[in-house]
Amino acid sequence: MSRKLQLAQGETSRTACARGLLRTGVDEKTGELLTRSVLAERVDWAVGLVSDMAGKLTAEHWNNLDVDVLASGEEAGGRKLPSNAWMALRRLGWTVNSDAKVNDRIVRMAQEQAGRSLRSTKWRADLTSGVLTSWPADPAKRTADEWDAVREAVPGGKHLPSSVIKSRTRQAVTFERKHGRLPVDVFELEPAPRTARMLLLSACDAQQATIERHETDPGRALLRLQLPTRPDPQSYRDWTWIACPVSLPPTIAANAVLHLPTLRIHQGKVRADLAYTHAVPKTRRAGHRVALGVDWGLNTLLSAGAARLHDDGRITALGSGGMFRAAGVLAKQHRLRRLSEHLHAKADHYQRLTGDDTDHLLTAKSLVLNDETRRVCDRRSNLNDALAWAAARWVVDQAIAASATVIYAEDLRSMEARGMGRTMNTRLSQAVRGQIVDRMRHLAGEAGIAVITVPARNTSKHCPQCLVPLRHRKAPDRPTTPGWKWALCRSCGYQSDRDAAAWKRIAARGLAHQAKTVVDRASGAMVIRSVVDNLEAKAVITPTTKTSRDRCKTGPTRHQTTRPTPRRRRTPSPGRPQGPAGKRPEGHAHTDRTRLPRAAHRHQGVTTISTPTTGHRPQGAALGAGFHLHAHATPPRWAEPMSDTTSNMGSLS
């Protein structure tokens, strides 16, 4: 099997990961067929050996000196360290012994896992050191000079979100309250991290594990690896080769190159993270003509729309855009958060009452409470993960439908919700925006679409057509009532939904600042860090067509023309037919329908996605398409082409 990927012009290689499952295996020494439970048990024995050695190695070198040496990439004599973590640890002489008899490849996996954990600590150590060396007079409120000092002390602090610095400051304040002094470094502030229970087969070679595709069926593969026959092997005879057939997910192309997976035990099953390398179109930083702007809202999670950059420098919007509304999902996440806080408070109270007494009557209740807390946390994690994938998939679909080559999103890493009440501030602070952007980059990279973050300053404040500050009102038919939903421009007469105006500003700003796009060295993400005044003056949306017809909904929307026939019947409706034949009664009269055809009521607003009535239970997709009953998304129009003046992005119905 060839390990080299053949690339065509305009393509680049990309390594991704897909989830798989090992259901069975065959012991090559005895020919015994291993069931799923037996296979999981033997994998768990190997995982236990590796995690124990990795934990010991991490705890032994959990100090500032060793982490600095490993992260520097050079030995004491100036010789460069290898990029593989296990090779670097061996070059430094950091070894670990096991009470059981294990081969060298098992030790490799333990060293690789410990080396990755220690290398990742370097950033947190530098951040904590910078915060402690520039400790402010009032940790709750830094002055402008103190902010400049801490950003100078932290590596890369110029573009670091302020929320990261504040969270590290609060952590140090908590330590000070408990011990009466500030911590020396992050290694005193945090204990050694827990070691994940998994097998990093990528650190091994053919003497420990191999993977090959099936000769005729590209959707199947065979994984061979050595596993112990007992939890504490005493000799090499206690290790045997196991052949495990793997069904590859359809996302793995037939010409993709497979790599050794990572194995872990989850709910009694052997999960395999299948790594593979495949060809994808190249993404570029500049030279874009059609862009998709993405705005983060309050009730509307995402608003997106496309814009085109013409040869003469004009930027036009391709329609009215679409929305991804998930207020119901966020409300459920908020309820789970409050339940989790209640369970944590109750568990802490039980701990104070029981103390170290294991025979206390509340000990059993405390264990049950801890299990329930873990289940609620798992539900929150799964809900956030599903929401992030659904929102990212929707954004990428909109970009593909609009033939966009780039997605411009707001950079809200340092956004802090204030002044909107305790409930709304908490919801906004715990939104899954970071996860959505990460998933968005992953999915967009498969289609060759670049994802670039732009500064969020004044995207919702200024008019997209003339850059004059907007007036925000509650609704289009209430122009004098203060609010945030509707935007009005007193200069050019532009008016639209606030989120629609924001995505136009974001798309126009990104297209105008293409030349300022840079690649972040730490994360590899494309970003536009600052706004230039002369380029911002060109980031305006040019109206494509002008019409004298009044498009607002404050008055009648029908023309006052003479109709050939009256709109209402002049004759009474027929009664209910007694037999199978007969005319249909007028309207909804004498029908068996007991509710409106859709799950909507008269008191619902434009952005309402669930009925605030007792006992209301949404059914199926009555509230809109999406992965969840309470998620609404504007569907992309795949069949119809996109033009300069007409948008096929769709609208909410």
C-alpha positions in Angstrom: 0.0 0.0 0.0 1.4 3.4 -1.0 1.9 5.8 1.8 2.4 8.8 -0.5 -0.6 10.8 -1.6 -0.8 11.9 -5.3 -1.7 15.5 -5.6 -3.0 17.4 -8.7 -2.4 21.0 -9.5 -4.3 23.3 -7.1 -4.6 20.6 -4.4 -3.0 20.2 -1.1 -2.9 17.3 1.4 -5.0 17.4 4.5 -5.0 15.1 7.5 -8.4 14.5 9.1 -9.9 12.1 11.6 -13.0 9.9 11.5 -14.6 7.8 14.2 -14.6 4.1 13.9 -15.5 1.1 16.1 -13.7 -2.2 16.7 -16.4 -4.9 17.1 -14.3 -8.1 17.0 -10.9 -9.5 16.6 -9.0 -12.8 15.9 -6.1 -14.0 18.0 -3.6 -15.0 15.3 -1.7 -17.4 17.7 -4.7 -19.5 18.7 -7.2 -18.6 16.0 -9.8 -17.7 18.7 -12.5 -15.2 17.8 -12.6 -12.4 20.3 -16.0 -11.0 21.1 -16.5 -7.2 21.6 -16.3 -7.5 25.4 -13.2 -9.6 25.4 -11.5 -7.3 22.9 -12.4 -4.3 25.0 -11.0 -6.0 28.1 -7.6 -6.7 26.4 -7.4 -3.2 24.9 -8.2 -1.8 28.4 -5.3 -3.8 29.9 -2.9 -2.2 27.3 -4.4 1.2 28.0 -3.8 0.8 31.7 -0.2 0.0 31.2 0.4 3.0 29.0 -1.5 5.5 31.1 0.2 4.5 34.3 3.7 5.0 32.7 2.6 8.3 31.1 1.2 9.6 34.4 4.4 8.8 36.3 6.5 10.4 33.6 4.4 13.6 33.5 4.4 14.0 37.3 8.2 13.5 37.5 8.9 16.3 35.1 6.1 18.7 36.2 8.4 21.6 36.8 9.4 24.8 35.1 13.0 23.8 34.2 12.1 20.5 32.4 9.2 22.1 30.5 11.4 24.9 29.3 14.0 22.5 28.0 11.5 20.4 26.2 9.7 23.3 24.7 12.9 25.1 23.6 13.5 22.3 21.0 17.3 22.2 21.8 19.5 20.1 24.1 22.0 21.5 26.5 24.7 21.4 23.9 22.6 23.2 21.3 21.6 20.1 19.3 18.1 20.3 17.9 15.5 18.0 19.4 13.3 15.7 17.2 9.8 16.8 16.5 8.3 13.5 17.8 7.7 13.8 21.5 8.9 10.3 22.3 12.1 10.8 20.4 12.7 14.1 22.2 12.2 12.5 25.6 14.6 9.8 24.8 17.2 12.2 23.6 16.9 14.0 27.0 17.1 10.7 28.9 13.6 10.9 30.3 12.6 7.2 30.7 10.1 5.3 32.7 9.9 1.7 33.9 7.0 -0.5 34.4 6.4 -3.4 36.8 5.0 -5.5 33.9 6.9 -6.9 30.9 6.2 -4.5 28.0 8.0 -4.0 24.7 9.7 -0.8 23.6 6.7 0.3 21.5 4.5 0.4 24.6 7.0 2.7 26.3 7.0 4.9 23.1 3.3 5.5 23.4 3.7 6.5 27.1 6.5 8.9 26.3 4.6 10.4 23.3 1.6 11.0 25.5 3.6 12.6 28.3 5.7 14.6 25.9 2.7 16.1 24.2 1.2 17.0 27.6 4.4 18.7 28.8 4.9 20.6 25.6 1.3 22.0 25.8 2.0 23.3 29.3 4.6 25.8 28.0 2.0 28.3 26.8 0.1 28.3 30.1 3.4 28.6 32.0 4.4 31.7 30.1 0.9 33.2 30.4 0.8 32.7 34.1 4.4 34.1 34.5 3.4 37.2 32.6 0.3 37.8 34.7 2.2 37.3 38.0 5.1 39.5 37.1 2.8 42.4 36.1 0.3 41.9 38.9 -2.1 44.9 39.1 -2.9 47.0 42.2 -6.6 46.0 41.8 -7.0 42.5 40.2 -10.7 43.1 39.6 -10.0 46.2 37.4 -6.8 46.9 35.6 -5.9 50.4 34.4 -4.9 51.1 30.8 -1.2 51.1 31.7 -1.5 47.9 33.6 -3.2 46.3 30.6 -0.3 47.4 28.4 2.2 46.0 30.9 0.6 42.6 31.1 0.3 42.3 27.3 4.0 43.2 27.1 4.9 40.5 29.6 2.8 37.7 27.9 4.2 36.3 24.7 1.8 37.2 21.9 -0.2 39.3 24.3 -0.9 42.0 21.8 -3.6 39.9 20.1 -4.5 37.8 23.1 -8.2 38.0 24.2 -8.6 39.9 27.4 -10.9 37.2 28.8 -7.9 34.8 28.8 -5.9 37.1 31.0 -8.8 37.8 33.3 -9.5 34.1 33.8 -5.9 33.5 34.7 -6.0 36.4 37.1 -9.1 35.1 38.8 -7.3 31.7 39.2 -4.3 33.4 40.9 -6.7 35.4 43.2 -8.4 32.2 44.3 -5.0 30.7 45.2 -4.0 33.9 47.1 -7.2 33.8 49.2 -6.6 30.1 50.1 -2.8 30.3 50.8 -2.3 34.0 51.7 0.2 34.6 48.9 0.5 34.5 45.1 1.6 31.3 43.3 5.2 31.1 42.1 4.3 29.6 38.7 1.7 27.5 36.9 3.1 24.3 38.4 2.2 25.5 41.8 -1.1 26.9 40.7 -2.2 23.7 38.9 -1.5 20.0 39.7 -0.1 17.6 37.1 -2.7 16.9 34.5 -4.6 13.6 34.4 -3.4 11.2 31.8 -6.0 10.2 29.2 -6.7 6.5 28.8 -5.8 5.8 25.2 -3.3 4.1 22.9 -1.4 6.5 20.5 -0.6 3.9 17.9 0.9 6.7 15.7 4.0 6.5 17.9 4.5 2.8 17.0 5.8 1.0 13.9 5.1 -2.3 12.2 6.5 -4.2 15.2 3.5 -3.1 17.3 0.6 -2.3 14.9 -0.2 -2.1 11.2 -3.2 -1.1 9.1 -4.0 -2.0 5.5 -7.0 -1.5 3.2 -8.9 -4.4 1.8 -7.7 -5.4 -1.6 -11.1 -5.3 -3.3 -13.3 -3.3 -0.9 -11.9 0.2 -0.2 -14.5 0.6 2.6 -12.8 -2.0 4.8 -9.4 -2.2 6.5 -7.5 -4.6 8.7 -5.8 -3.4 11.9 -3.2 -5.7 13.5 -1.8 -4.9 16.9 -0.2 -6.7 19.9 -2.3 -6.9 23.0 -1.6 -8.5 26.4 -3.4 -11.7 27.4 -3.4 -10.7 31.1 -3.5 -7.3 33.0 0.1 -7.7 34.3 2.1 -9.5 31.6 5.2 -11.1 32.9 6.9 -12.2 29.7 6.7 -11.6 25.9 4.6 -14.8 25.7 1.8 -12.9 27.3 1.5 -10.7 24.2 -0.3 -11.9 21.0 -1.2 -10.4 17.7 -4.9 -9.5 17.2 -6.4 -8.9 13.8 -9.4 -6.5 13.9 -11.5 -5.8 10.8 -12.5 -2.1 10.5 -15.4 -0.7 8.6 -14.3 2.7 7.3 -16.8 5.6 7.4 -17.9 6.9 4.0 -16.1 10.2 4.7 -12.8 8.5 4.1 -12.2 8.6 0.3 -11.0 5.5 -1.5 -7.7 7.1 -2.4 -7.0 8.5 1.1 -3.9 7.3 2.9 -4.7 5.6 6.2 -2.6 6.1 9.4 -2.5 4.2 12.6 -5.5 5.1 14.8 -5.8 6.1 18.4 -7.8 3.5 20.5 -9.8 4.3 23.6 -12.5 2.6 25.7 -15.9 4.3 25.8 -18.9 2.6 27.4 -17.4 -0.8 27.1 -16.6 -0.4 23.4 -13.3 0.1 21.6 -13.5 3.4 19.8 -10.9 4.1 17.0 -10.0 7.6 15.9 -9.1 6.8 12.3 -6.5 9.3 10.9 -6.2 9.7 7.2 -4.6 12.0 4.6 -6.5 13.1 1.5 -6.4 15.7 -1.2 -8.4 18.9 -0.9 -8.5 22.2 -2.9 -6.1 24.9 -1.8 -7.4 27.8 0.1 -6.1 31.3 -0.5 -5.8 34.4 1.7 -6.7 37.0 -1.0 -8.2 37.2 -4.5 -11.7 36.5 -3.5 -14.7 37.7 -5.4 -17.7 36.2 -3.6 -17.7 36.1 0.2 -20.1 34.9 2.8 -20.4 37.1 5.9 -21.4 35.6 9.2 -22.7 37.5 12.1 -23.3 36.3 15.7 -26.6 37.5 17.2 -28.5 37.4 20.5 -31.7 35.4 19.8 -30.5 34.5 16.3 -27.4 32.5 16.7 -26.1 33.0 13.1 -27.0 35.3 10.3 -25.2 34.9 7.0 -25.3 36.3 3.5 -23.2 36.5 0.4 -21.6 39.6 -1.2 -19.7 40.1 -4.5 -16.7 42.3 -5.3 -16.9 43.7 -8.8 -14.0 44.6 -11.1 -14.7 48.3 -10.6 -14.4 48.0 -6.8 -18.1 48.0 -6.0 -19.5 45.5 -3.5 -23.0 44.3 -3.8 -25.1 42.0 -1.6 -26.5 38.8 -3.2 -29.9 38.9 -1.6 -31.3 39.0 1.9 -29.3 36.1 3.4 -30.4 33.5 5.9 -30.6 32.8 9.6 -29.8 29.9 11.9 -31.9 30.2 15.0 -31.3 28.0 18.0 -32.8 29.9 20.9 -34.6 26.7 22.0 -31.4 24.7 22.1 -29.6 27.5 24.0 -32.5 27.7 26.5 -32.2 23.9 27.1 -28.4 24.3 27.6 -29.1 27.1 30.1 -31.6 24.9 32.0 -28.9 22.1 32.1 -26.4 24.6 33.4 -28.6 25.7 36.2 -29.3 22.1 37.1 -25.6 21.4 37.1 -24.9 24.3 39.4 -27.6 23.1 41.8 -26.2 19.6 41.9 -22.7 20.9 42.5 -23.9 23.1 45.3 -25.8 20.2 46.9 -22.7 17.9 46.6 -20.5 20.5 48.2 -23.0 20.8 51.1 -23.0 17.0 51.5 -19.2 17.0 51.5 -19.1 19.6 54.3 -21.6 17.5 56.4 -19.9 14.2 55.9 -16.2 15.3 56.0 -13.9 12.3 56.0 -16.5 10.0 57.6 -17.1 7.1 55.0 -19.8 5.6 57.2 -22.0 8.7 57.2 -25.6 8.3 56.1 -25.2 10.9 53.4 -22.2 9.2 51.8 -24.3 7.0 49.6 -26.4 9.9 48.5 -23.3 11.9 47.7 -22.1 9.2 45.3 -25.5 9.1 43.6 -25.4 12.9 43.3 -21.9 12.8 41.8 -23.1 10.3 39.1 -26.1 12.5 38.3 -23.8 15.6 38.0 -21.6 13.7 35.5 -24.6 12.7 33.4 -25.8 16.3 33.3 -22.3 17.5 32.2 -22.3 14.8 29.5 -25.7 16.0 28.2 -24.4 19.6 28.1 -21.3 18.6 26.3 -23.2 16.5 23.7 -25.7 19.3 23.2 -23.1 21.9 22.6 -21.2 19.5 20.2 -24.3 18.8 18.2 -25.2 22.5 18.0 -21.7 23.4 16.9 -21.6 20.8 14.1 -25.1 21.8 12.9 -24.4 25.5 12.8 -21.0 25.0 11.0 -22.6 22.6 8.5 -25.3 25.2 7.7 -22.7 28.0 7.2 -20.6 25.9 4.8 -23.7 24.9 2.9 -24.6 28.5 2.4 -21.1 29.3 1.2 -21.2 26.4 -1.3 -24.7 27.4 -2.6 -23.5 31.0 -3.1 -20.2 29.8 -4.9 -18.3 31.7 -2.2 -14.5 31.1 -1.8 -14.2 32.6 1.6 -16.2 32.9 4.8 -15.7 36.0 6.9 -16.8 35.7 10.6 -16.5 38.1 13.5 -13.7 37.6 15.9 -15.5 37.5 19.2 -12.9 35.7 21.3 -12.6 38.6 23.8 -16.3 39.4 23.8 -17.7 39.8 27.4 -21.4 40.1 27.9 -22.4 43.0 30.1 -25.4 45.1 30.9 -28.0 42.6 29.6 -29.0 41.0 32.9 -27.5 38.0 34.7 -29.4 35.4 32.7 -28.5 36.8 29.2 -24.9 37.6 30.2 -24.4 34.0 31.3 -26.0 32.6 28.1 -23.8 34.7 25.9 -20.6 34.0 27.8 -21.2 30.2 27.5 -22.1 30.2 23.8 -20.4 27.7 21.6 -18.9 30.3 19.2 -15.4 29.0 19.5 -16.5 25.4 18.7 -18.6 26.6 15.7 -15.6 28.4 14.2 -13.4 25.4 14.7 -15.9 23.1 13.1 -16.5 25.7 10.3 -12.8 25.7 9.5 -12.7 21.9 9.3 -15.8 21.6 7.0 -14.8 24.5 4.9 -11.3 23.2 4.3 -12.8 20.1 2.7 -14.4 22.3 0.0 -11.4 24.6 -0.4 -13.2 27.5 1.3 -11.1 29.8 3.5 -12.4 30.9 6.9 -11.1 34.3 8.0 -12.0 36.2 11.2 -12.4 40.0 11.0 -12.5 42.6 13.8 -16.1 42.9 15.1 -15.9 46.6 16.0 -18.9 48.7 14.7 -20.2 45.9 12.5 -23.7 46.4 14.0 -23.4 50.1 14.6 -22.7 51.6 11.2 -24.9 51.5 8.0 -23.6 49.0 5.4 -24.3 51.5 2.6 -22.9 54.8 3.9 -21.1 53.9 7.2 -23.3 56.4 9.2 -24.3 55.3 12.7 -27.6 53.5 12.6 -30.7 54.0 14.8 -31.9 50.8 16.3 -35.6 50.4 17.0 -37.8 47.6 18.3 -39.6 46.9 15.1 -40.1 48.4 11.6 -43.6 49.5 12.4 -42.5 51.1 15.7 -39.9 53.6 14.5 -40.0 55.6 17.8 -39.7 52.7 20.2 -36.0 52.1 21.3 -34.8 48.5 20.8 -32.1 46.5 19.0 -33.9 44.4 16.5 -34.5 46.8 13.6 -31.9 49.2 12.1 -32.6 52.5 10.4 -30.3 54.9 8.6 -31.2 58.6 8.6 -28.6 59.4 5.9 -29.4 57.0 3.0 -32.7 55.6 4.1 -31.5 52.0 4.5 -33.4 49.8 6.9 -33.3 46.1 7.7 -32.9 43.6 10.4 -29.9 44.4 12.6 -28.3 41.1 12.0 -28.8 41.4 8.2 -27.0 44.8 8.3 -24.2 43.2 10.3 -23.4 40.4 8.0 -23.3 42.8 5.1 -20.7 45.0 7.0 -18.7 41.9 7.8 -18.6 40.6 4.2 -17.8 44.1 2.8 -15.0 44.6 5.4 -13.5 41.2 4.6 -13.5 41.8 0.9 -12.0 45.3 1.2 -9.2 44.1 3.6 -8.2 41.0 1.8 -4.6 42.2 1.4 -4.3 42.5 5.2 -5.1 38.8 5.8 -2.3 37.0 7.8 -1.9 33.5 9.1 -1.6 33.1 12.9 1.6 31.2 13.7 0.2 29.5 16.8 -3.1 28.2 15.4 -2.5 28.4 11.7 -5.9 30.3 11.3 -6.3 33.2 8.8 -7.2 36.5 10.5 -7.5 40.2 9.7 -6.2 41.8 12.9 -7.0 45.5 12.3 -9.1 47.9 10.3 -7.5 50.4 8.0 -9.4 53.7 7.5 -8.9 54.0 3.7 -9.9 50.4 3.1 -12.8 50.7 5.5 -14.1 53.7 3.4 -14.4 51.2 0.5 -16.2 48.6 2.5 -19.7 49.7 1.6 -22.6 47.8 0.0 -23.8 49.4 -3.2 -27.5 49.1 -3.8 -28.1 47.0 -6.9 -31.6 48.1 -7.8 -33.8 51.0 -6.8 -37.6 50.9 -6.8 -40.2 53.4 -5.9 -42.5 50.7 -4.5 -42.9 50.8 -0.7 -41.5 47.5 0.6 -42.1 48.1 4.3 -44.9 46.2 6.0 -46.4 49.2 7.8 -49.2 49.6 5.3 -51.3 47.5 2.9 -49.2 45.3 0.6 -51.8 44.7 -2.1 -52.5 47.1 -5.0 -55.8 48.8 -5.0 -56.9 47.6 -8.4 -60.3 46.5 -9.7 -60.6 42.8 -9.5 -62.6 40.8 -12.0 -64.2 38.8 -9.2 -64.8 39.6 -5.6 -62.3 38.4 -3.0 -65.0 36.9 -0.8 -67.8 34.7 -1.7 -71.2 36.3 -2.2 -73.0 33.0 -1.6 -73.2 31.0 1.6 -70.8 28.0 2.0 -72.3 24.6 1.5 -72.9 22.5 4.6 -71.0 19.3 5.6 -71.6 16.7 2.9 -73.3 13.5 4.2 -71.8 11.2 1.6 -68.4 10.8 -0.1 -69.3 13.4 -2.7 -69.8 17.1 -2.4 -68.0 20.4 -2.4 -65.4 21.3 0.2 -66.6 23.8 2.8 -65.2 27.3 2.7 -61.9 27.9 4.7 -61.6 26.0 7.9 -65.3 25.9 8.6 -66.7 22.5 9.6 -63.3 20.7 9.5 -61.7 18.4 12.0 -58.6 20.5 12.4 -58.3 21.6 16.1 -55.1 23.7 15.7 -53.2 25.8 13.2 -51.5 23.8 10.4 -48.0 24.8 11.8 -46.8 25.0 15.4 -47.4 28.8 15.6 -49.7 31.0 17.5 -50.9 34.5 17.3 -48.9 35.7 20.3 -45.6 34.5 18.9 -43.0 37.0 17.7 -40.8 37.0 14.7 -37.9 35.2 16.4 -40.0 33.0 18.7 -39.3 29.3 18.2 -41.4 27.7 21.0 -44.8 28.5 22.4 -44.7 29.9 26.0 -47.8 27.9 27.0 -48.1 25.2 29.6 -47.8 21.7 28.2 -46.7 22.7 24.7 -44.6 19.9 23.1 -43.2 20.5 19.5 -43.7 17.6 17.2 -41.3 16.5 14.5 -40.1 19.2 12.2 -43.1 21.4 12.7 -41.0 24.2 14.0 -38.5 24.1 11.2 -35.7 22.0 9.7 -32.6 21.2 11.8 -31.0 18.6 14.0 -33.1 19.6 16.9 -36.8 20.4 17.3 -36.0 23.9 18.4 -33.5 24.8 15.7 -34.5 26.8 12.6 -32.2 27.2 9.6 -32.7 28.8 6.3 -32.1 26.1 3.7 -29.6 26.8 0.9 -30.8 26.8 -2.7 -28.6 24.3 -4.4 -30.3 24.1 -7.8 -30.7 27.7 -8.7 -27.6 29.8 -9.7 -26.6 32.9 -7.8 -26.7 36.3 -9.6 -25.5 39.7 -8.8 -28.9 41.2 -8.2 -30.9 38.3 -7.0 -30.3 36.1 -4.0 -31.3 32.5 -3.7 -30.1 32.2 -0.2 -33.7 31.8 1.0 -35.6 33.3 3.8 -37.3 32.1 6.9 -40.9 31.1 6.4 
